[in-house]
Amino acid sequence: MQRTVIDGTDNTLRPSMTTGNKIITNAIADAIYLPTECLQTGNDGIPFVYTRNGTKQVVIPGESNDKNIIILKGLEPGTMVFRAQPEDPEKFDIRGEELIAELKEL
């Protein structure tokens, strides 16, 4: 059984008082992440994002929560992406096709 340790105490807390708490279960340093609605998936199941420079970029996603998803490969920090499918998505050139083989191995 894992023992939980609480840092610090507050003598002003009494039984039946309410508190606000934040529990951090995982911290990931130097991650590229996006809102989950930015990540698209085609009929073939390949994940991608539409970038502001006119490309449909294949990506390898990582861990996610209800708001954000980590992108392990396929995007550089600072890349601007669409939050939803843009108008005329067929005009976007696909990039990152070399990641498809790696995705299929996962």
Backbone as a printed PyTorch tensor [residue, N CA C, xyz], in Angstrom:
tensor([[[  0.8360,  -1.1660,   0.0000],
         [  0.0000,   0.0000,   0.0000],
         [  0.8870,   1.2370,   0.0000]],

        [[  0.5560,   2.2010,  -0.8600],
         [  1.3340,   3.4200,  -0.9520],
         [  0.9020,   4.4040,   0.1240]],

        [[  1.8700,   4.9870,   0.7870],
         [  1.5860,   5.9460,   1.8540],
         [  1.5000,   7.3440,   1.2620]],

        [[  0.5020,   8.0970,   1.6490],
         [  0.3220,   9.4630,   1.1890],
         [  0.8800,  10.4240,   2.2220]],

        [[  1.6700,  11.3690,   1.7500],
         [  2.2580,  12.3670,   2.6280],
         [  1.7200,  13.7210,   2.2100]],

        [[  1.2530,  14.4870,   3.1850],
         [  0.7370,  15.8180,   2.9130],
         [  1.7630,  16.8290,   3.3740]],

        [[  2.1390,  17.7370,   2.4690],
         [  3.1140,  18.7700,   2.8050],
         [  2.4380,  19.8820,   3.5940]],

        [[  2.9330,  20.1510,   4.7530],
         [  2.4600,  21.2730,   5.5500],
         [  1.1520,  21.0080,   6.2580]],

        [[  0.8270,  21.8760,   7.1950],
         [ -0.4260,  21.7950,   7.9300],
         [ -0.9900,  23.1890,   8.0920]],

        [[ -2.2390,  23.2540,   8.4580],
         [ -2.8900,  24.5380,   8.7180],
         [ -3.7390,  24.3680,   9.9610]],

        [[ -3.3290,  24.9780,  11.0550],
         [ -4.0210,  24.8290,  12.3340],
         [ -5.3870,  25.5060,  12.3660]],

        [[ -5.6990,  26.3160,  11.3520],
         [ -7.0130,  26.9750,  11.3220],
         [ -8.0920,  26.0710,  10.7460]],

        [[ -7.7260,  24.9570,  10.1490],
         [ -8.7190,  24.0220,   9.6120],
         [ -9.3670,  23.2430,  10.7500]],

        [[-10.6640,  23.1070,  10.6620],
         [-11.4390,  22.3950,  11.6720],
         [-12.3170,  21.3580,  10.9850]],

        [[-12.7930,  20.3580,  11.7290],
         [-13.7110,  19.3720,  11.1490],
         [-14.9310,  20.0560,  10.5300]],

        [[-15.4110,  19.5280,   9.4190],
         [-16.5680,  20.0060,   8.6640],
         [-16.2960,  21.2620,   7.8440]],

        [[-15.0740,  21.7610,   7.8450],
         [-14.7400,  22.8970,   6.9820],
         [-14.4400,  22.3580,   5.5890]],

        [[-14.7740,  23.1160,   4.5660],
         [-14.4770,  22.6940,   3.2010],
         [-13.1490,  23.2870,   2.7610]],

        [[-12.5180,  22.6070,   1.8300],
         [-11.2410,  23.0780,   1.2920],
         [-11.2610,  22.9260,  -0.2190]],

        [[-10.3810,  23.6240,  -0.8850],
         [-10.1390,  23.4320,  -2.3150],
         [ -8.8380,  22.6630,  -2.4610]],

        [[ -8.8520,  21.6240,  -3.2650],
         [ -7.6740,  20.7670,  -3.3840],
         [ -7.3360,  20.5220,  -4.8380]],

        [[ -6.0560,  20.3810,  -5.0990],
         [ -5.5730,  20.0350,  -6.4370],
         [ -4.6820,  18.8210,  -6.2810]],

        [[ -5.0050,  17.7550,  -6.9970],
         [ -4.2180,  16.5290,  -6.9440],
         [ -3.5350,  16.3570,  -8.2960]],

        [[ -2.2280,  16.3470,  -8.3020],
         [ -1.4530,  16.1660,  -9.5240],
         [ -1.0290,  14.7120,  -9.5830]],

        [[ -1.4860,  14.0130, -10.6080],
         [ -1.1690,  12.5950, -10.7360],
         [ -0.0250,  12.3300, -11.6970]],

        [[  0.2800,  13.3200, -12.5510],
         [  1.3460,  13.1310, -13.5190],
         [  1.8050,  14.5050, -13.9910]],

        [[  3.0950,  14.6760, -14.1650],
         [  3.6510,  15.9080, -14.7120],
         [  4.5920,  15.5350, -15.8420]],

        [[  4.3980,  16.1620, -16.9990],
         [  5.2170,  15.8600, -18.1670],
         [  5.9170,  17.1480, -18.5850]],

        [[  7.2420,  17.1050, -18.5950],
         [  8.0210,  18.2940, -18.9450],
         [  8.2410,  18.3620, -20.4540]],

        [[  8.3250,  19.5730, -20.9560],
         [  8.6700,  19.8260, -22.3590],
         [  7.7640,  19.0970, -23.3440]],

        [[  6.4740,  19.1590, -23.1420],
         [  5.5220,  18.4820, -24.0260],
         [  4.8560,  19.4820, -24.9630]],

        [[  4.5870,  19.0320, -26.1740],
         [  3.7580,  19.7970, -27.0980],
         [  2.3560,  19.2490, -26.9300]],

        [[  1.4130,  20.1110, -26.6390],
         [  0.0470,  19.6390, -26.4720],
         [ -0.9290,  20.5930, -27.1430]],

        [[ -2.0880,  20.0520, -27.4730],
         [ -3.1410,  20.7900, -28.1640],
         [ -4.4740,  20.5290, -27.4920]],

        [[ -5.4400,  21.4110, -27.6770],
         [ -6.8060,  21.0670, -27.2730],
         [ -7.2510,  19.8250, -28.0520]],

        [[ -7.9620,  18.9330, -27.4190],
         [ -8.3410,  17.6710, -28.0620],
         [ -9.1240,  17.8680, -29.3510]],

        [[ -9.8880,  18.9450, -29.4590],
         [-10.6770,  19.1420, -30.6780],
         [ -9.8210,  19.5080, -31.8910]],

        [[ -8.5430,  19.8300, -31.7010],
         [ -7.6460,  20.1060, -32.8260],
         [ -7.2490,  18.8300, -33.5680]],

        [[ -7.2260,  17.7130, -32.8660],
         [ -6.7960,  16.4500, -33.4620],
         [ -7.9290,  15.8520, -34.2770]],

        [[ -7.6610,  15.5840, -35.5390],
         [ -8.6270,  14.9920, -36.4550],
         [ -8.1980,  13.5600, -36.7690]],

        [[ -9.1340,  12.7460, -37.1970],
         [ -8.8280,  11.3810, -37.6260],
         [ -9.6460,  11.0860, -38.8660]],

        [[ -8.9750,  10.6230, -39.9320],
         [ -9.6660,  10.2900, -41.1640],
         [-10.3050,   8.9190, -41.0850]],

        [[-10.9330,   8.5130, -42.1720],
         [-11.5590,   7.1850, -42.2510],
         [-10.5420,   6.0650, -42.0720]],

        [[ -9.2770,   6.3550, -42.3750],
         [ -8.2160,   5.3550, -42.2370],
         [ -7.6620,   5.2660, -40.8100]],

        [[ -8.1450,   6.1310, -39.9140],
         [ -7.7140,   6.1130, -38.5240],
         [ -6.4010,   6.8290, -38.2670]],

        [[ -5.8520,   7.5040, -39.2710],
         [ -4.5850,   8.2130, -39.1230],
         [ -4.8520,   9.5920, -38.5040]],

        [[ -4.2390,   9.9070, -37.3470],
         [ -4.4580,  11.2060, -36.7010],
         [ -3.6560,  12.3130, -37.3900]],

        [[ -4.2710,  13.4800, -37.4810],
         [ -3.6070,  14.6210, -38.1090],
         [ -4.1970,  15.9150, -37.5740]],

        [[ -3.5080,  17.0140, -37.8750],
         [ -4.0080,  18.3540, -37.5740],
         [ -3.8950,  19.1840, -38.8450]],

        [[ -4.7620,  20.1750, -38.9500],
         [ -4.6740,  21.1460, -40.0370],
         [ -3.8590,  22.3180, -39.5250]],

        [[ -2.7610,  22.6350, -40.1950],
         [ -1.9180,  23.7380, -39.7510],
         [ -2.2710,  25.0150, -40.5030]],

        [[ -1.9250,  26.1400, -39.9100],
         [ -2.2190,  27.4530, -40.5020],
         [ -1.3980,  27.7140, -41.7560]],

        [[ -0.3390,  26.9330, -41.9920],
         [  0.4550,  27.1360, -43.2060],
         [ -0.0590,  26.2940, -44.3700]],

        [[ -1.2560,  25.7200, -44.2330],
         [ -1.8940,  25.0200, -45.3440],
         [ -1.5490,  23.5570, -45.4890]],

        [[ -1.1200,  22.8990, -44.4060],
         [ -0.8140,  21.4750, -44.4850],
         [ -1.7200,  20.6680, -43.5630]],

        [[ -1.9110,  19.4360, -43.9640],
         [ -2.6110,  18.4390, -43.1610],
         [ -1.4870,  17.5660, -42.5980]],

        [[ -1.0960,  17.8200, -41.3480],
         [  0.0880,  17.2230, -40.7520],
         [ -0.2630,  15.9640, -39.9660]],

        [[  0.3130,  14.8290, -40.3770],
         [  0.1640,  13.5810, -39.6250],
         [  0.9440,  13.7180, -38.3260]],

        [[  0.3530,  13.2690, -37.2290],
         [  0.9990,  13.3640, -35.9200],
         [  0.8810,  12.0370, -35.1710]],

        [[  1.7430,  11.8750, -34.1910],
         [  1.6490,  10.7310, -33.2840],
         [  1.2150,  11.2820, -31.9350]],

        [[ -0.0280,  10.9780, -31.5310],
         [ -0.5210,  11.4860, -30.2530],
         [ -0.0320,  10.6530, -29.0840]],

        [[ -0.0310,  11.2820, -27.9130],
         [  0.3590,  10.6040, -26.6820],
         [ -0.7790,  10.6340, -25.6820]],

        [[ -0.4400,  10.8250, -24.4250],
         [ -1.4370,  10.8560, -23.3590],
         [ -2.3800,  12.0400, -23.5450]],

        [[ -3.5910,  11.8840, -22.9960],
         [ -4.5660,  12.9600, -23.1050],
         [ -5.4390,  12.9970, -21.8620]],

        [[ -6.1380,  14.1050, -21.7190],
         [ -7.1810,  14.2100, -20.7010],
         [ -8.4230,  14.7550, -21.3990]],

        [[ -9.3790,  15.2400, -20.6660],
         [-10.6120,  15.7020, -21.2990],
         [-10.4410,  17.0210, -22.0480]],

        [[ -9.3090,  17.7060, -21.8840],
         [ -9.1110,  18.9950, -22.5400],
         [ -7.9670,  19.0170, -23.5450]],

        [[ -6.8700,  18.3320, -23.2620],
         [ -5.6630,  18.4240, -24.0860],
         [ -5.1120,  17.0520, -24.4330]],

        [[ -4.3290,  17.0360, -25.5140],
         [ -3.6460,  15.8170, -25.9360],
         [ -2.1960,  16.1590, -26.2480]],

        [[ -1.2930,  15.3050, -25.8270],
         [  0.1300,  15.4930, -26.0930],
         [  0.4320,  14.9770, -27.4900]],

        [[  1.2570,  15.7190, -28.2190],
         [  1.7070,  15.2970, -29.5450],
         [  3.1630,  14.8740, -29.4210]],

        [[  3.4180,  13.5840, -29.6180],
         [  4.7630,  13.0400, -29.4620],
         [  5.6530,  13.3490, -30.6570]],

        [[  5.0850,  13.2730, -31.8660],
         [  5.8460,  13.5310, -33.0920],
         [  4.9300,  14.1650, -34.1300]],

        [[  5.5560,  14.9790, -34.9880],
         [  4.8240,  15.5470, -36.1120],
         [  4.6300,  17.0440, -36.0550]],

        [[  4.7880,  17.6460, -34.8890],
         [  4.6290,  19.0950, -34.7590],
         [  5.8370,  19.7100, -34.0720]],

        [[  6.1640,  20.9110, -34.4990],
         [  7.2050,  21.6990, -33.8480],
         [  6.5390,  22.6560, -32.8660]],

        [[  7.2160,  23.0100, -31.7840],
         [  6.6400,  23.9910, -30.8550],
         [  6.2960,  25.2910, -31.5850]],

        [[  5.1430,  25.8440, -31.2620],
         [  4.7120,  27.1050, -31.8560],
         [  3.9490,  26.9800, -33.1560]],

        [[  3.7950,  25.7730, -33.6790],
         [  3.0340,  25.5910, -34.9120],
         [  1.5730,  25.9510, -34.6680]],

        [[  1.0280,  26.7980, -35.5070],
         [ -0.3660,  27.2130, -35.3800],
         [ -1.2510,  26.1910, -36.0930]],

        [[ -2.2940,  25.7260, -35.4040],
         [ -3.2000,  24.7320, -35.9750],
         [ -4.6430,  25.2160, -35.8750]],

        [[ -5.5020,  24.6390, -36.7100],
         [ -6.9270,  24.9260, -36.6560],
         [ -7.5510,  24.1360, -35.5150]],

        [[ -8.5110,  24.7270, -34.8680],
         [ -9.2080,  24.0510, -33.7730],
         [-10.2720,  23.0990, -34.3150]],

        [[-10.7730,  23.3710, -35.5050],
         [-11.7780,  22.5350, -36.1570],
         [-11.4030,  22.4180, -37.6360]],

        [[-12.0920,  21.5470, -38.3480],
         [-11.8080,  21.3670, -39.7620],
         [-12.0390,  22.6840, -40.5050]],

        [[-11.0410,  23.1390, -41.2690],
         [-11.1910,  24.3980, -41.9930],
         [-12.0720,  24.2400, -43.2330]],

        [[-12.4620,  25.3710, -43.8010],
         [-13.1710,  25.3310, -45.0730],
         [-12.2130,  24.7910, -46.1380]],

        [[-12.7240,  24.0500, -47.0870],
         [-11.9320,  23.4690, -48.1830],
         [-10.7450,  22.6430, -47.6950]],

        [[-10.9670,  21.6460, -46.8300],
         [ -9.8380,  20.8640, -46.3040],
         [ -9.0910,  20.0830, -47.3810]],

        [[ -9.7420,  19.8410, -48.5160],
         [ -9.0750,  19.1060, -49.6010],
         [ -7.9350,  19.9070, -50.2210]],

        [[ -7.8690,  21.2000, -49.9650],
         [ -6.7890,  22.0440, -50.4930],
         [ -5.5050,  21.9230, -49.6660]],

        [[ -5.5690,  21.2740, -48.5110],
         [ -4.4020,  21.1470, -47.6370],
         [ -3.5280,  19.9920, -48.1090]],

        [[ -2.2200,  20.2410, -48.2320],
         [ -1.2550,  19.2140, -48.6230],
         [ -0.8920,  18.3750, -47.4130]],

        [[ -0.8440,  17.0580, -47.6050],
         [ -0.5100,  16.1650, -46.4890],
         [  1.0020,  16.1380, -46.2720]],

        [[  1.3910,  16.1790, -45.0070],
         [  2.7970,  16.1080, -44.5970],
         [  2.9160,  15.0840, -43.4670]],

        [[  4.1110,  14.5330, -43.3110],
         [  4.3630,  13.5880, -42.2210],
         [  3.9630,  12.1710, -42.5380]],

        [[  3.8850,  11.8390, -43.8260],
         [  3.4840,  10.4760, -44.2020],
         [  4.4430,   9.4160, -43.6820]],

        [[  5.6890,   9.8110, -43.4030],
         [  6.6690,   8.8540, -42.8680],
         [  6.2900,   8.3760, -41.4710]],

        [[  5.4000,   9.0980, -40.7960],
         [  4.9630,   8.7050, -39.4500],
         [  3.8830,   7.6150, -39.4810]],

        [[  3.2780,   7.3940, -40.6380],
         [  2.1800,   6.4220, -40.7350],
         [  2.6590,   5.0180, -40.3830]],

        [[  3.8250,   4.6260, -40.8530],
         [  4.3640,   3.2920, -40.5380],
         [  4.5710,   3.1550, -39.0230]],

        [[  5.0710,   4.1980, -38.4140],
         [  5.2940,   4.1790, -36.9690],
         [  3.9650,   4.0880, -36.2050]],

        [[  2.9500,   4.7800, -36.7030],
         [  1.6170,   4.7200, -36.0840],
         [  1.0450,   3.3140, -36.1330]],

        [[  1.2640,   2.6380, -37.2450],
         [  0.7110,   1.2770, -37.4050],
         [  1.3880,   0.2810, -36.4850]],

        [[  2.6260,   0.5740, -36.0620],
         [  3.3330,  -0.2980, -35.1340],
         [  2.8150,  -0.1550, -33.7060]],

        [[  2.2000,   1.0030, -33.4170],
         [  1.7200,   1.2520, -32.0600],
         [  0.5120,   0.4870, -31.7990]]])
